Protein backbone atom coordinates (compact mmCIF):
# COMPACT_ATOMS: atom_id res chain seq x y z
CA UNK A 1 0.00 0.00 0.00
CA UNK A 2 1.25 3.47 -0.80
CA UNK A 3 1.00 5.86 2.13
CA UNK A 4 0.13 9.51 1.68
CA UNK A 5 0.79 12.38 4.08
CA UNK A 6 -0.07 16.05 4.02
CA UNK A 7 3.65 16.80 4.27
CA UNK A 8 6.93 14.90 4.18
CA UNK A 9 9.87 16.64 5.82
CA UNK A 10 13.32 15.39 4.95
CA UNK A 11 15.79 15.84 7.78
CA UNK A 12 15.13 16.04 11.53
CA UNK A 13 17.39 19.00 12.30
CA UNK A 14 16.24 22.40 13.60
CA UNK A 15 14.53 23.41 10.32
CA UNK A 16 12.76 20.08 9.84
CA UNK A 17 11.67 19.73 13.45
CA UNK A 18 10.38 23.32 13.64
CA UNK A 19 8.40 22.83 10.44
CA UNK A 20 7.01 19.46 11.56
CA UNK A 21 6.11 20.76 15.01
CA UNK A 22 4.10 23.66 13.62
CA UNK A 23 2.35 21.51 10.98
CA UNK A 24 1.47 18.70 13.38
CA UNK A 25 0.20 21.26 15.89
CA UNK A 26 -2.04 22.56 13.11
CA UNK A 27 -3.52 19.08 12.69
CA UNK A 28 -1.77 18.04 9.46
CA UNK A 29 -0.43 14.53 8.94
CA UNK A 30 3.35 14.81 8.90
CA UNK A 31 6.18 12.37 8.26
CA UNK A 32 9.74 13.38 9.14
CA UNK A 33 12.45 11.15 7.75
CA UNK A 34 16.00 11.19 9.06
CA UNK A 35 18.94 9.29 7.59
CA UNK A 36 20.80 9.02 10.89
CA UNK A 37 20.21 6.24 13.37
CA UNK A 38 18.47 8.91 15.45
CA UNK A 39 17.90 12.66 14.99
CA UNK A 40 21.18 14.47 15.59
CA UNK A 41 23.41 11.49 14.79
CA UNK A 42 24.74 13.23 11.66
CA UNK A 43 24.77 16.77 12.93
CA UNK A 44 27.24 19.07 14.61
CA UNK A 45 27.64 22.76 15.26
CA UNK A 46 29.93 24.94 17.35
CA UNK A 47 27.51 25.06 20.20
CA UNK A 48 26.08 28.56 20.67
CA UNK A 49 22.38 28.83 19.97
CA UNK A 50 20.17 31.89 20.00
CA UNK A 51 16.62 30.89 20.51
CA UNK A 52 13.87 33.47 19.88
CA UNK A 53 12.56 31.32 16.99
CA UNK A 54 12.35 28.21 19.10
CA UNK A 55 10.74 30.17 21.94
CA UNK A 56 7.90 30.94 19.55
CA UNK A 57 7.12 27.22 19.24
CA UNK A 58 8.12 26.08 22.71
CA UNK A 59 8.02 28.91 25.24
CA UNK A 60 10.57 28.43 28.03
CA UNK A 61 12.12 25.54 26.08
CA UNK A 62 15.31 25.93 28.11
CA UNK A 63 13.64 24.62 31.22
CA UNK A 64 13.32 21.16 29.65
CA UNK A 65 15.67 21.06 26.63
CA UNK A 66 19.08 19.44 27.16
CA UNK A 67 20.80 22.82 27.52
CA UNK A 68 24.44 22.50 28.52
CA UNK A 69 24.67 26.05 29.85
CA UNK A 70 23.13 29.44 29.19
CA UNK A 71 25.63 31.98 27.82
CA UNK A 72 26.65 34.18 30.73
CA UNK A 73 29.74 35.68 29.13
CA UNK A 74 31.00 36.36 25.64
CA UNK A 75 34.60 36.85 24.74
CA UNK A 76 36.16 37.77 21.43
CA UNK A 77 39.91 37.50 21.00
CA UNK A 78 42.28 38.70 18.34
CA UNK A 79 45.22 36.35 18.05
CA UNK A 80 48.69 36.87 16.71
CA UNK A 81 51.01 33.87 16.72
CA UNK A 82 51.73 34.12 20.41
CA UNK A 83 49.68 37.00 21.76
CA UNK A 84 46.03 37.59 22.40
CA UNK A 85 43.87 40.70 22.85
CA UNK A 86 40.42 39.99 24.28
CA UNK A 87 37.12 41.77 24.71
CA UNK A 88 35.22 40.16 27.57
CA UNK A 89 31.57 41.05 27.90
CA UNK A 90 28.91 39.99 30.36
CA UNK A 91 25.51 41.56 30.75
CA UNK A 92 23.07 41.22 33.62
CA UNK A 93 20.50 40.31 30.95
CA UNK A 94 22.49 37.23 29.98
CA UNK A 95 21.71 35.46 33.24
CA UNK A 96 17.97 36.13 33.31
CA UNK A 97 15.02 34.58 31.57
CA UNK A 98 14.53 34.88 28.61
CA UNK A 99 18.20 34.13 28.19
CA UNK A 100 20.11 35.62 25.25
CA UNK A 101 21.74 32.41 24.19
CA UNK A 102 22.55 28.84 25.11
CA UNK A 103 25.25 26.27 24.63
CA UNK A 104 23.84 23.02 23.28
CA UNK A 105 25.14 19.81 21.72
CA UNK A 106 23.33 18.77 18.57
CA UNK A 107 23.12 15.06 19.16
CA UNK A 108 21.20 15.66 22.38
CA UNK A 109 19.28 18.74 21.24
CA UNK A 110 17.98 17.29 17.95
CA UNK A 111 16.83 14.12 19.70
CA UNK A 112 14.93 16.19 22.25
CA UNK A 113 13.35 18.41 19.58
CA UNK A 114 12.31 15.40 17.49
CA UNK A 115 10.66 13.91 20.59
CA UNK A 116 8.65 17.12 21.01
CA UNK A 117 7.63 16.79 17.37
CA UNK A 118 6.37 13.28 18.01
CA UNK A 119 4.47 14.44 21.08
CA UNK A 120 2.35 16.76 18.90
CA UNK A 121 1.52 13.93 16.50
CA UNK A 122 4.08 13.84 13.68
CA UNK A 123 5.84 10.60 12.78
CA UNK A 124 9.63 10.72 12.95
CA UNK A 125 11.22 7.84 11.05
CA UNK A 126 14.97 7.54 11.61
CA UNK A 127 17.23 5.37 9.48
CA UNK A 128 15.37 6.39 6.33
CA UNK A 129 16.90 8.43 3.53
CA UNK A 130 15.21 10.26 0.67
CA UNK A 131 17.07 9.27 -2.50
CA UNK A 132 14.94 11.24 -4.92
CA UNK A 133 11.66 13.04 -5.40
CA UNK A 134 8.65 11.52 -7.19
CA UNK A 135 7.23 13.69 -9.96
CA UNK A 136 3.81 13.53 -11.54
CA UNK A 137 2.54 15.98 -14.14
CA UNK A 138 5.34 18.45 -13.40
CA UNK A 139 4.67 18.36 -9.67
CA UNK A 140 6.64 16.82 -6.83
CA UNK A 141 4.26 14.41 -5.13
CA UNK A 142 6.49 12.44 -2.79
CA UNK A 143 9.86 10.83 -2.21
CA UNK A 144 11.69 7.62 -2.97
CA UNK A 145 13.44 6.16 0.05
CA UNK A 146 15.19 2.90 -0.76
CA UNK A 147 12.47 0.64 -2.14
CA UNK A 148 9.72 2.74 -0.54
CA UNK A 149 7.67 5.36 -2.28
CA UNK A 150 5.92 7.79 0.02
CA UNK A 151 3.46 10.37 -1.22
CA UNK A 152 2.51 13.79 0.12
CA UNK A 153 0.93 17.06 -0.99
CA UNK A 154 4.22 18.76 -0.29
CA UNK A 155 7.84 17.76 0.37
CA UNK A 156 10.00 20.07 2.47
CA UNK A 157 13.76 19.62 2.06
CA UNK A 158 15.50 20.28 5.37
CA UNK A 159 18.39 17.96 4.54
CA UNK A 160 21.22 20.31 5.32
CA UNK A 161 24.05 21.98 3.47
CA UNK A 162 24.60 19.08 1.05
CA UNK A 163 20.87 18.98 0.21
CA UNK A 164 20.60 16.24 -2.37
CA UNK A 165 16.88 16.79 -2.54
CA UNK A 166 17.01 20.47 -3.52
CA UNK A 167 19.36 19.39 -6.30
CA UNK A 168 17.06 16.58 -7.42
CA UNK A 169 14.19 19.06 -7.41
CA UNK A 170 16.21 21.22 -9.80
CA UNK A 171 16.39 24.19 -7.44
CA UNK A 172 20.13 24.36 -7.14
CA UNK A 173 23.33 23.38 -8.88
CA UNK A 174 26.71 22.50 -7.43
CA UNK A 175 28.09 24.33 -4.40
CA UNK A 176 31.38 26.16 -4.98
CA UNK A 177 34.34 25.80 -2.58
CA UNK A 178 34.23 29.58 -2.04
CA UNK A 179 30.66 29.35 -0.76
CA UNK A 180 31.25 27.15 2.28
CA UNK A 181 33.36 27.04 5.39
CA UNK A 182 34.51 23.84 7.00
CA UNK A 183 33.95 23.46 10.72
CA UNK A 184 36.00 21.02 12.79
CA UNK A 185 35.50 20.52 16.49
CA UNK A 186 36.80 18.52 19.40
CA UNK A 187 34.84 17.88 22.56
CA UNK A 188 37.15 17.64 25.57
CA UNK A 189 35.91 16.27 28.87
CA UNK A 190 36.72 17.74 32.27
CA UNK A 191 35.11 17.35 35.65
CA UNK A 192 32.41 19.97 36.06
CA UNK A 193 34.29 21.51 38.99
CA UNK A 194 37.54 21.73 37.05
CA UNK A 195 35.81 23.36 34.08
CA UNK A 196 34.05 25.92 36.26
CA UNK A 197 37.26 26.83 38.06
CA UNK A 198 39.28 27.21 34.86
CA UNK A 199 36.73 29.41 33.13
CA UNK A 200 35.37 31.21 36.17
CA UNK A 201 31.86 29.86 35.67
CA UNK A 202 29.15 29.86 38.29
CA UNK A 203 25.98 27.79 38.39
CA UNK A 204 24.70 26.96 34.92
CA UNK A 205 26.34 29.98 33.29
CA UNK A 206 28.69 29.32 30.39
CA UNK A 207 31.23 31.03 28.19
CA UNK A 208 31.06 31.66 24.47
CA UNK A 209 34.51 32.58 23.19
CA UNK A 210 35.38 33.38 19.60
CA UNK A 211 38.78 33.96 18.03
CA UNK A 212 40.05 35.69 14.91
CA UNK A 213 43.58 35.62 13.56
CA UNK A 214 46.41 33.17 13.93
CA UNK A 215 44.05 30.33 14.97
CA UNK A 216 43.19 29.73 11.30
CA UNK A 217 46.75 30.30 10.15
CA UNK A 218 45.57 33.60 8.69
CA UNK A 219 42.91 31.95 6.49
CA UNK A 220 39.38 33.37 6.41
CA UNK A 221 37.46 31.95 9.35
CA UNK A 222 37.74 31.82 13.10
CA UNK A 223 38.03 29.73 16.21
CA UNK A 224 35.72 29.01 19.11
CA UNK A 225 35.51 27.60 22.60
CA UNK A 226 32.16 26.88 24.22
CA UNK A 227 31.87 25.50 27.72
CA UNK A 228 29.43 22.63 28.02
CA UNK A 229 28.27 21.17 31.32
CA UNK A 230 31.28 18.93 31.96
CA UNK A 231 33.18 19.30 28.70
CA UNK A 232 34.18 22.00 26.30
CA UNK A 233 33.99 22.34 22.55
CA UNK A 234 37.01 23.76 20.79
CA UNK A 235 37.07 24.19 17.06
CA UNK A 236 37.70 26.14 13.91
CA UNK A 237 35.71 27.32 10.95
CA UNK A 238 37.78 27.86 7.78
CA UNK A 239 36.97 28.83 4.21
CA UNK A 240 37.05 25.58 2.20
CA UNK A 241 38.76 26.91 -0.91
CA UNK A 242 41.51 28.47 1.25
CA UNK A 243 42.35 25.06 2.75
CA UNK A 244 42.67 23.61 -0.75
CA UNK A 245 44.69 26.52 -2.12
CA UNK A 246 47.09 26.77 0.82
CA UNK A 247 47.25 22.99 1.13
CA UNK A 248 46.60 22.91 4.85
CA UNK A 249 44.26 20.70 6.84
CA UNK A 250 41.72 22.08 9.29
CA UNK A 251 42.59 19.32 11.76
CA UNK A 252 46.25 20.44 11.74
CA UNK A 253 45.25 24.09 12.18
CA UNK A 254 43.12 23.00 15.13
CA UNK A 255 46.10 21.27 16.73
CA UNK A 256 48.03 24.52 16.31
CA UNK A 257 45.20 26.58 17.78
CA UNK A 258 45.07 24.33 20.85
CA UNK A 259 48.77 25.04 21.43
CA UNK A 260 48.29 28.82 21.42
CA UNK A 261 49.63 30.23 24.71
CA UNK A 262 46.31 32.02 25.34
CA UNK A 263 44.35 28.76 25.56
CA UNK A 264 46.79 25.85 25.86
CA UNK A 265 46.74 25.93 29.66
CA UNK A 266 42.95 26.02 29.76
CA UNK A 267 42.70 22.86 27.66
CA UNK A 268 45.41 20.93 29.49
CA UNK A 269 44.28 17.51 30.65
CA UNK A 270 40.96 17.53 28.78
CA UNK A 271 40.06 14.08 27.49
CA UNK A 272 39.03 13.94 23.82
CA UNK A 273 35.60 12.35 23.54
CA UNK A 274 34.54 13.33 20.03
CA UNK A 275 35.92 14.82 16.82
CA UNK A 276 33.51 16.15 14.25
CA UNK A 277 33.42 18.00 10.94
CA UNK A 278 30.76 19.76 8.92
CA UNK A 279 30.23 22.35 6.20
CA UNK A 280 28.54 25.71 6.68
CA UNK A 281 27.01 27.59 3.75
CA UNK A 282 28.38 31.11 4.19
CA UNK A 283 27.73 32.94 0.95
CA UNK A 284 24.32 34.12 2.03
CA UNK A 285 21.92 35.40 -0.56
CA UNK A 286 24.52 34.87 -3.30
CA UNK A 287 24.24 31.08 -3.02
CA UNK A 288 20.59 30.77 -2.03
CA UNK A 289 18.79 28.23 -4.22
CA UNK A 290 15.25 28.58 -5.46
CA UNK A 291 13.12 28.23 -2.32
CA UNK A 292 10.02 26.60 -3.81
CA UNK A 293 8.72 24.53 -6.70
CA UNK A 294 5.46 22.71 -7.43
CA UNK A 295 4.85 20.66 -4.29
CA UNK A 296 8.29 21.47 -2.83
CA UNK A 297 9.95 23.82 -0.33
CA UNK A 298 13.52 24.20 0.95
CA UNK A 299 14.47 25.39 4.47
CA UNK A 300 17.47 25.78 6.77
CA UNK A 301 21.04 25.07 5.63
CA UNK A 302 19.62 23.36 2.53
CA UNK A 303 18.46 26.85 1.52
CA UNK A 304 21.80 28.37 2.69
CA UNK A 305 20.00 30.49 5.28
CA UNK A 306 23.05 31.29 7.38
CA UNK A 307 24.40 34.67 8.33
CA UNK A 308 28.06 35.42 8.90
CA UNK A 309 29.31 38.90 9.72
CA UNK A 310 32.66 38.02 11.20
CA UNK A 311 31.32 38.62 14.69
CA UNK A 312 28.40 36.24 14.35
CA UNK A 313 27.87 33.03 12.41
CA UNK A 314 24.32 31.97 12.94
CA UNK A 315 22.27 29.31 11.19
CA UNK A 316 20.07 27.40 13.61
CA UNK A 317 17.85 30.34 14.46
CA UNK A 318 17.39 30.97 10.74
CA UNK A 319 16.69 27.30 10.18
CA UNK A 320 13.94 27.32 12.78
CA UNK A 321 12.40 30.55 11.47
CA UNK A 322 12.42 29.20 7.90
CA UNK A 323 10.90 25.90 9.08
CA UNK A 324 8.07 27.80 10.75
CA UNK A 325 7.53 29.96 7.63
CA UNK A 326 7.43 26.80 5.49
CA UNK A 327 4.79 25.32 7.82
CA UNK A 328 2.66 28.47 7.65
CA UNK A 329 2.91 28.36 3.85
CA UNK A 330 1.83 24.72 3.72
CA UNK A 331 -1.14 25.34 6.05
CA UNK A 332 -2.30 28.19 3.86
CA UNK A 333 -1.85 26.06 0.73
CA UNK A 334 -3.80 23.26 2.40
CA UNK A 335 -6.80 25.57 2.96
CA UNK A 336 -6.93 26.27 -0.79
CA UNK A 337 -5.78 22.75 -1.66
CA UNK A 338 -3.25 24.38 -3.98
CA UNK A 339 0.37 23.24 -3.67
CA UNK A 340 1.58 24.74 -6.92
CA UNK A 341 4.70 26.89 -7.05
CA UNK A 342 2.49 29.95 -7.32
CA UNK A 343 0.78 29.11 -4.05
CA UNK A 344 4.03 28.12 -2.27
CA UNK A 345 5.69 31.37 -3.37
CA UNK A 346 4.08 32.74 -0.20
CA UNK A 347 7.03 31.15 1.64
CA UNK A 348 9.48 33.58 0.07
CA UNK A 349 7.19 36.49 0.94
CA UNK A 350 7.12 35.37 4.58
CA UNK A 351 10.90 35.09 4.70
CA UNK A 352 11.28 38.51 3.10
CA UNK A 353 9.10 39.99 5.82
CA UNK A 354 11.00 38.24 8.62
CA UNK A 355 14.55 38.77 9.88
CA UNK A 356 15.66 35.79 7.78
CA UNK A 357 15.92 37.43 4.37
CA UNK A 358 16.11 40.94 5.83
CA UNK A 359 19.35 40.01 7.65
CA UNK A 360 20.72 38.19 4.62
CA UNK A 361 20.06 41.27 2.50
CA UNK A 362 21.48 43.68 5.09
CA UNK A 363 24.71 41.66 5.13
CA UNK A 364 24.81 40.67 1.48
CA UNK A 365 28.27 42.22 1.05
CA UNK A 366 29.63 40.52 4.17
CA UNK A 367 30.71 37.21 2.55
CA UNK A 368 32.93 39.01 0.05
CA UNK A 369 34.26 41.43 2.68
CA UNK A 370 35.19 38.53 4.96
CA UNK A 371 37.46 37.05 2.28
CA UNK A 372 39.91 39.92 2.95
CA UNK A 373 42.99 38.17 4.36
CA UNK A 374 44.12 41.26 6.30
CA UNK A 375 41.27 40.62 8.77
CA UNK A 376 42.93 37.35 9.77
CA UNK A 377 46.60 38.32 9.49
CA UNK A 378 47.73 41.92 9.70
CA UNK A 379 44.91 43.40 11.77
CA UNK A 380 44.97 40.93 14.70
CA UNK A 381 48.77 41.30 14.72
CA UNK A 382 48.44 45.08 14.84
CA UNK A 383 45.97 44.89 17.67
CA UNK A 384 48.23 42.62 19.75
CA UNK A 385 51.28 44.67 18.89
CA UNK A 386 49.56 47.89 19.84
CA UNK A 387 48.40 46.45 23.18
CA UNK A 388 51.88 45.18 23.93
CA UNK A 389 53.51 48.55 23.24
CA UNK A 390 50.82 50.55 25.05
CA UNK A 391 51.20 48.45 28.18
CA UNK A 392 54.99 48.36 27.94
CA UNK A 393 57.06 49.81 30.72
CA UNK A 394 60.57 49.04 29.57
CA UNK A 395 62.50 52.07 30.75
CA UNK A 396 62.52 53.65 27.29
CA UNK A 397 60.78 56.94 26.44
CA UNK A 398 57.11 56.27 25.60
CA UNK A 399 55.43 57.09 22.31
CA UNK A 400 51.88 58.15 21.62
CA UNK A 401 49.42 55.43 20.52
CA UNK A 402 49.04 56.84 17.01
CA UNK A 403 52.80 56.82 16.54
CA UNK A 404 53.03 53.19 17.69
CA UNK A 405 50.24 52.22 15.31
CA UNK A 406 51.67 53.92 12.23
CA UNK A 407 55.14 52.62 13.03
CA UNK A 408 53.96 49.02 13.13
CA UNK A 409 52.10 49.50 9.84
CA UNK A 410 55.20 50.60 7.95
CA UNK A 411 55.96 48.37 5.00
CA UNK A 412 52.98 46.12 5.64
CA UNK A 413 49.87 48.09 4.86
CA UNK A 414 49.22 51.69 3.91
CA UNK A 415 46.93 54.10 5.71
CA UNK A 416 44.82 54.41 2.58
CA UNK A 417 44.46 50.63 2.44
CA UNK A 418 43.24 50.60 6.05
CA UNK A 419 40.83 53.44 5.26
CA UNK A 420 39.46 51.49 2.30
CA UNK A 421 38.97 48.41 4.48
CA UNK A 422 37.13 50.49 7.07
CA UNK A 423 34.84 51.91 4.40
CA UNK A 424 34.16 48.40 3.09
CA UNK A 425 33.50 47.19 6.64
CA UNK A 426 31.02 49.99 7.12
CA UNK A 427 29.08 48.87 4.04
CA UNK A 428 29.38 45.12 4.64
CA UNK A 429 29.03 44.53 8.35
CA UNK B 1 48.28 19.62 25.61
CA UNK B 2 49.94 17.13 23.30
CA UNK B 3 49.02 17.06 19.64
CA UNK B 4 46.48 14.41 18.78
CA UNK B 5 46.94 12.37 15.59
CA UNK B 6 43.95 12.17 13.28
CA UNK B 7 43.77 8.39 13.73
CA UNK B 8 43.40 8.89 17.48
CA UNK B 9 40.73 11.56 16.98
CA UNK B 10 38.66 9.28 14.78
CA UNK B 11 39.17 6.37 17.16
CA UNK B 12 37.05 8.05 19.87
CA UNK B 13 34.12 8.56 17.48
CA UNK B 14 31.22 6.18 17.19
CA UNK B 15 30.69 4.69 13.75
CA UNK B 16 28.51 1.96 12.35
CA UNK B 17 30.70 0.99 9.45
CA UNK B 18 28.91 -0.20 6.34
CA UNK B 19 30.37 -3.09 4.32
CA UNK B 20 30.09 -0.98 1.15
CA UNK B 21 32.30 1.99 0.29
CA UNK B 22 29.91 4.93 -0.01
CA UNK B 23 32.20 7.36 -1.83
CA UNK B 24 33.61 6.27 -5.17
CA UNK B 25 36.05 8.09 -7.37
CA UNK B 26 37.37 7.80 -10.87
CA UNK B 27 41.10 7.07 -10.58
CA UNK B 28 41.79 7.93 -14.20
CA UNK B 29 40.77 11.53 -13.41
CA UNK B 30 42.84 11.58 -10.19
CA UNK B 31 45.95 10.40 -12.04
CA UNK B 32 45.77 13.50 -14.20
CA UNK B 33 45.08 15.84 -11.31
CA UNK B 34 48.09 17.88 -10.30
CA UNK B 35 46.70 19.52 -7.16
CA UNK B 36 44.90 16.79 -5.24
CA UNK B 37 42.84 19.16 -3.06
CA UNK B 38 41.18 16.07 -1.56
CA UNK B 39 44.38 15.42 0.44
CA UNK B 40 43.90 18.63 2.41
CA UNK B 41 40.21 19.36 2.67
CA UNK B 42 39.02 16.11 4.25
CA UNK B 43 38.65 16.79 8.01
CA UNK B 44 39.12 13.07 8.63
CA UNK B 45 42.08 12.80 6.21
CA UNK B 46 40.42 9.93 4.37
CA UNK B 47 42.42 10.68 1.21
CA UNK B 48 46.11 9.86 1.19
CA UNK B 49 48.66 9.81 -1.57
CA UNK B 50 50.06 6.38 -2.39
CA UNK B 51 52.65 5.75 -5.05
CA UNK B 52 51.18 7.83 -7.82
CA UNK B 53 47.61 7.19 -6.84
CA UNK B 54 45.04 8.26 -4.25
CA UNK B 55 44.23 5.89 -1.41
CA UNK B 56 40.81 6.42 0.09
CA UNK B 57 39.62 4.90 3.34
CA UNK B 58 35.93 5.47 3.92
CA UNK B 59 35.65 4.23 7.49
CA UNK B 60 36.51 7.52 9.21
CA UNK B 61 34.37 9.70 6.91
CA UNK B 62 32.46 12.45 8.74
CA UNK B 63 30.05 12.85 5.79
CA UNK B 64 30.67 16.59 5.51
CA UNK B 65 30.71 16.76 1.70
CA UNK B 66 33.96 18.76 1.41
CA UNK B 67 35.52 16.33 -1.10
CA UNK B 68 32.50 16.50 -3.35
CA UNK B 69 32.62 20.30 -3.48
CA UNK B 70 36.36 20.75 -3.80
CA UNK B 71 36.95 18.15 -6.51
CA UNK B 72 36.14 20.40 -9.42
CA UNK B 73 37.39 17.71 -11.81
CA UNK B 74 34.30 15.72 -10.80
CA UNK B 75 36.21 12.54 -10.00
CA UNK B 76 34.16 11.92 -6.87
CA UNK B 77 30.77 10.27 -6.85
CA UNK B 78 29.67 11.49 -3.44
CA UNK B 79 27.06 9.66 -1.45
CA UNK B 80 26.31 9.23 2.20
CA UNK B 81 26.52 5.74 3.73
CA UNK B 82 23.31 3.73 3.74
CA UNK B 83 20.80 5.05 6.31
CA UNK B 84 21.86 4.44 9.95
CA UNK B 85 25.43 3.57 8.89
CA UNK B 86 28.47 5.83 9.10
CA UNK B 87 29.24 8.45 11.72
CA UNK B 88 26.98 8.53 14.74
CA UNK B 89 27.65 11.64 16.84
CA UNK B 90 26.97 11.35 20.54
CA UNK B 91 27.68 15.02 21.27
CA UNK B 92 27.69 16.95 17.98
Interface residues (C-beta under 8 A of the other chain):
Chain A: X35 X36 X37 X40 X41 X42 X43 X44 X45 X105 X106 X107 X108 X109 X110 X126 X127 X128 X129 X146 X161 X162 X174 X175 X176 X177 X180 X182 X184 X186 X187 X228 X231 X233 X240 X241 X243 X244 X247 X248 X249 X250 X251 X255 X258 X259 X264 X267 X268 X269 X270 X272 X273 X274 X275 X276 X277 X278 X279
Chain B: X1 X3 X4 X6 X8 X9 X10 X12 X13 X16 X35 X37 X39 X40 X41 X42 X43 X44 X45 X62 X63 X64 X65 X66 X68 X69 X70 X72 X78 X80 X82 X83 X84 X86 X87 X88 X89 X90 X91 X92
